[in-house]
Amino acid sequence: MQTVHQIAKEIVEREGGFVEDPDDPGGATKFGVTIHTLRRLGMDVTGDGTIDRSDVKALSKWQVVEIFLTHYFEKPKIGLVPKGLQPSLFDMYVNAGGEAVKTLQALLNQMGFYVDVDGIIGPQTSKAAHTAVDPDPQMLRDAYGVARRNYYFRLADRRSTLRKFARTRSGAKGGWIKRAEEFLSPKYHLSDEEFQNRVSKWD
């Protein structure tokens, strides 16, 4: 089983370097940390008295790992859910914030475990998740991965500017979809034909 630190390092590698896509609401981003996050945390990385894109560019991998561990794992209490679910939930929390937890809570409700869909991991959500993994932990992990993939599809359905994150220019699976499927058993990966059918209405 991976340690939380190993998971955080993998997320950093998955996120990639500095980007500033005008269609990304996160703005200037490096290793998955946005300028908005730095401002919220009050992190003046360069020490020049202002927090701007230069601070994002100056972020090191180890700084980002620490940000992820503290603010995206420990504070949202991801350690309260079953271990097999933690990598995907942690990864999505970096990518989508509290929507990652809401996606889990909505799934638990669909499974008959009634919890508040509030984006907060407390005793209610923790207990439901631990109950849901019995007797097959992989089932909940896969169900969450599918729910996560569907979340990205819905975002792209609603906003055409976000579709490039779900589908490449060549028409293949985009970063969002491939990222969700990294945590899915291969049998639940969409085939090329299934993917094309799902996104056909975007054309």
C-alpha positions, -999 to 999 in steps of 0.1 A, spaced: 0 0 0 13 34 -10 20 60 17 2 93 16 35 110 8 40 88 -23 5 95 -35 11 132 -32 44 130 -52 25 111 -79 -1 138 -81 26 164 -85 41 145 -114 6 139 -129 -2 176 -127 28 188 -147 46 222 -148 35 258 -151 5 265 -173 -18 295 -177 -47 285 -198 -73 313 -203 -101 287 -202 -90 272 -169 -108 290 -140 -78 282 -118 -56 307 -136 -18 304 -134 -11 269 -121 20 248 -114 20 212 -103 -17 216 -96 -14 246 -73 -32 277 -86 -26 313 -79 -59 314 -61 -47 287 -37 -15 306 -30 -35 338 -22 -59 319 0 -29 304 19 -10 337 20 20 321 4 44 348 -9 69 323 -24 93 349 -38 91 371 -7 85 403 -27 53 413 -8 28 403 -35 14 370 -46 12 368 -84 21 345 -113 58 348 -104 51 330 -71 33 302 -89 63 298 -112 87 298 -82 70 268 -66 91 237 -60 79 202 -61 86 197 -24 66 228 -15 36 215 -35 38 181 -19 36 198 15 7 219 3 -12 188 -9 -5 168 23 -16 196 46 -45 213 27 -58 186 4 -54 155 25 -52 163 62 -75 193 64 -103 176 44 -98 144 65 -94 121 35 -76 97 59 -111 89 73 -122 70 42 -111 35 33 -74 33 22 -82 19 -12 -103 49 -20 -79 75 -7 -56 78 -38 -85 87 -62 -103 109 -37 -70 127 -29 -62 132 -66 -97 145 -74 -96 168 -43 -65 185 -58 -83 188 -91 -118 197 -80 -118 206 -43 -149 198 -23 -166 185 -54 -145 153 -49 -161 147 -16 -196 156 -29 -191 131 -57 -184 104 -31 -213 114 -10 -237 114 -39 -225 79 -48 -230 67 -13 -265 79 -14 -271 61 -47 -258 29 -29 -284 34 -1 -261 50 25 -278 82 32 -253 110 40 -254 148 36 -239 159 3 -220 188 18 -184 182 7 -172 176 42 -158 142 54 -172 136 89 -182 106 109 -213 100 88 -195 99 55 -166 79 69 -189 53 84 -209 50 52 -177 46 31 -163 20 53 -196 1 53 -198 3 15 -164 -13 9 -176 -46 25 -172 -72 11 -155 -59 -21 -133 -28 -16 -125 -26 -53 -162 -22 -61 -164 12 -43 -131 23 -58 -143 16 -93 -178 31 -87 -161 63 -75 -139 63 -105 -169 61 -128 -187 88 -108 -156 110 -111 -154 105 -149 -191 113 -152 -185 145 -132 -159 157 -157 -182 148 -186 -210 168 -171 -187 198 -167 -177 196 -204 -214 191 -213 -223 224 -197 -192 245 -208 -178 241 -242 -146 259 -233 -138 230 -209 -142 203 -235 -105 204 -244 -97 190 -210 -119 160 -216 -112 155 -253 -80 162 -272 -78 181 -305 -74 147 -323 -107 135 -307 -91 111 -282 -96 110 -244 -84 142 -228 -65 146 -195 -96 147 -173 -109 114 -186 -75 96 -186 -69 109 -151 -101 94 -138 -95 61 -155 -60 58 -139 -79 48 -108 -103 24 -125 -100 -13 -132 -93 -17 -170 -127 -34 -176 -144 -1 -168 -123 20 -191 -143 34 -220 -134 19 -254 -126 44 -282 -160 38 -296 -178 43 -263 -159 75 -257 -167 88 -291 -204 80 -286 -203 99 -252 -189 130 -267 -206 130 -301 -231 156 -290 -202 181 -286 -196 183 -323 
